[in-house]
Amino acid sequence: MDGERAYDLARAGQIVELAARPVLIHVARLVDATDPDHVVLEIECGKGTYVRALVRDIADALGACGHVSDLRRTRVGGFGEQTAVTLEYLEDLGHKARQSEALLPVETALDDIPALAVTDEDAFRLKQGRSIVLVPRQVEAVKARLKPGSRTVSAMAGGSMVALCEMRAGRLEPSRVFHLEKSGDQPDVDYGRTQG
């Protein structure tokens, strides 16, 4: 569609033909039938599922017409409603310079990436953008946990994420470096001093 979203084209009055593709539906349950023309469904699905298309297909299979009148996403990966905050609450924290109280650790969003503990010295190198050499047992341990086709590894030191890295030829090459602080005001590593 030349980079345009299907629903934007449909709203503009154009007929949109989307190619069928496989999706993963873990659970689809009828929660309520508020009246003969309305139902509430709860769906647990894999990423890439277009819920409006799923509803259309369910209605079609039942010999009916159907559309989504209200869509609410209650969970994405490790994030759910129980850890969500309102915009008002976040804005209030911003006025008090306390926004970080509402943030989850960066590891929460990256929990599907294999982690590798590194020494403080290797963490220092990675935070400078330099690669580190892995010993063969580290390479084998990480390879066993990588998803097919992926080389991304999270380097961890002292319980904090140091960097997202690409594993290449027995080395970790940092692609995204994090200068995160532990609880309290002190940074993980004091970069102002060198040891001789």
N, C-alpha and C positions, 0 to 999 in steps of 0.2 A: 504494500500500500504506500510505497515511497516514503516510509517513515511516519505516516500519519496514523493516529489511533483509530481503530475501527469505529468506536462509538462516536468520535468527532465527525467521521464521514457519514455515519448513519443519521446523526442529528442534522447534518447539512442536506439531508434528503437523498443521498446517494445509496444505491443498493450495494451492500457489502457481502461478498462471499468469502467466508473464512475457511481455510483448509482444516479438515478434521485432524486432530492429533491426540495421541494417548495421554490420559491424565490418571492420577492415582487418587481414588476416593477411599478413604479409610472407613468412614462411617457417614451414612445419610439417614437421618431419622426424622419422622414426623413428630414435632413437639406439640402442636396444637392445630386445631381447625376452628378458627374464630367464627366462621360462617361458611355457607356452601361454596363461596367463591374465593376464600382466603385460607391459606395454611401457613404455618410457621415451620420451617425446616432448620435442622441443625446439621451442618456438614463439616466433617474433618477431612481435609484434602491435602494433596501434595502441592508444591509450588507450581505455578503456571496454569492452575485451574481457573478458568473463567466462569465464575459462579452463575452469571446471567445466562451463559450458553448452556450450562448444566441444567438450570431450571427450565429453559426452553425445551431442551431434549427430554426431560422428565415429563413435561406437559404433553409434548408430541407423542411420547410412548403411551400416554394415557388417553390419547385421542382428544386432547383439550388444547386450549391456548393458555399460555402462562407468561408472566413476566415478574420481575423482582420489583417490589414497591419499597422495600426497606432492606438494606444490607448492612450488617454489623460484623466487623471482624473482631473476634474475641481473643485470638491468639495468633502470633506469628513466631515460629521457632520457639526460642526460650522466653519470649515476651508475652505476657498475658494481662488480662484486666486487673488481676490482683496486684500487679506492680505498676500499673499505670497511674499517672497523676493528671489532674485537670489543668487546662491552660491557666485558669485563674490562680491555682495554687503555685504553678511555676512562675507566673508573673509576680505573685506576692513574694516568693523567694528571691526573685531578681531585684526587687526593691530593697531587699535586705542583704544583697550580695551573698546569697546562700544557695544559688542554683545547683551547685554541685551536690547538695544533699539529696536531690531528686535523681541523680544519675546512678546508673548501675555500672559495675566495673566493665571495662572494655572487653574483657574476656567473655562476658555474657553473650555478646553478639558473635563471637568467634569460637564458640565452644565446639564446633564441628571440625576445627582444624587441629591436627595433632600438635601437642605441646612437647617441647624438649627443654629440660632444665640445663642451663649453662652456668659456668662459673662467673663470679663478679668480674674477673679480668676479660672474659669473652663478652659479657654484657657491655662492658666499657667500650670494647672494639666495635660491637654492633651499633651502639648508640653514636659512634663517630662515623657510621656508614661503611665500616670496613667489614670484610667477610671473615669468617672463622673456619678453621679446619676441624672436621669431626673425626673421631676415632671410628674404625670399622664397625664396632658393636653399636655405636650410636646411629650410624647410617642404616644398619639392618633393622634396628628397633623402630626407627622412624618410617622406613620403607614399608614395614608391615602394617602401619596404621594409616598410611596415605590412601586417599581415594584414588581410583584408577585415573590416570592422566593428570593428577595434581602433584605439585612439588612444594606447595605452601606449608610452612611449619611456623608455629609461634614459639619464639624463644622466650623462656621464663627465667627470672632470677629473683630469688628471695620472695617468691609468691606473686610477683608483679610481671606483667608482660613487658618485655624489652623491645621486641620487634617482630614484625611479620617478615619471614624470610623465604627465599627460594632455595631449595636444596639442589645443588649442581656439583657433580663430580666430587662428592665427599666434602663439600663446603656449604656453609650457610651464608647466603648473600642477602643482606637486609634490603627489603623493598619499602617497608614502612617502619619508621622508628618511633617509639613512644617514650616520652619523658614524663612518666607518671610518678606521682608521689604516693608513698604509703600513707596510712592514716597518720594524721599529724601534719606538721608543716615542713618536715625535712624531706628533700628529694632522695630518691633511691641511692644515687651515687653523687659524690661531690666532685664535679668536673673541673673545679677551679684549682685543684692540687694534683701534682703528679708525684709518684713515688720513685725514688732513685735508688 
